[in-house]
Amino acid sequence: MPVKATFTEDNKLKAKQYPIAKLFNGHLSRSGKALLGKCPFHSDSTPSFALYPETNSWYCFSGCGSGDVINLYMRLKNIDFKTAIKELS
């Protein structure tokens, strides 16, 4: 039987504080408060993906979505919420 990932509210808070820019694998350039790069979720010829370090969030201007550091990690790794919390905290 697989072991279920467990987490506490402390783990969740730690995970939310993980620096979002550390998750991005590629070139980032600063534009105001945002860091821009090519989106990891679709073929991108020009940067359409923004990371916002102040709020630890992300946004794709081409429609792939947006979210916080936990959501980004889940999408990049194709894992569930509890596993993401465990691995980020």
N, C-alpha and C positions, 0 to 999 in steps of 0.2 A: 504494500500500500504506500503511495507517495506521501512524503512528509509535506504538510501544509505550511506555507510561510505564515508566520505570525508577526504582529506588530503591536506597538503600544502608541499612545498619543505622543510620547516623547520621541519615538522613532519617526513618527509622521512629521513632527516639527523639525527634527534633524534633516530629514529627507528634503523638506521644503527649502532648507537653507543651503543645500548643495549648489555650488556655483554653476549656473546653467551653461555658461560658456565652455566649461570643461567637458560638456557632453557633445559639443559640436566638433566634428572631424572634418576640417576644411579651413579655408581662408576666411577670415572675418575682417571687415573694415568698419571703422567707427563712422556713424552719421548721427550727430547730436547725441542723444542718450541711448541710441540703438547700435547694435553690432549687426552688420548685414553680411549675408553669405548666400550661397546657392542652396536651395531647398533640398534636404535629404529625402523628400517624399515624392518628388517628381523630377523629370528631366528639366533642367534649368540652364538657360544660356546666359542669363544675367541674374544677379542676386535679387531674389524675391522673398527671402527668409530673414526675419528680424528677431534678434534676441535682445531682451531688455533686462540687463543685469540688476537694475535698481528694484525691479519687481519680480525678478527671477521668472520671467515669462517669455513666450515666443509667439510669433504670428507669421503666417505665410500669406503674402499679398496675392497669390495665385489661387487661393481657395482651399488649400490643404488643411486649414484649421488653425487653431491657436490653443494655448493652455499654459500651465505652469511647468516647473521643472519635472515634477512627477509624471505628468501627462506626456511630456516629450520623451522621457526615458522609457516609458511604457511603449510608445510608438516605435522608437528606434530599436528597441530590443525585442519587440513583439511579446511582451510579458504582461501578467496581470498586476493589478494595483498592489496587492499585498507583497508580491515578489519585488516590485519596484521600491516599495518602502523599505523592505529589508536590505536591498542592495545599496540604496542611496544613503541609508543612515549608518 
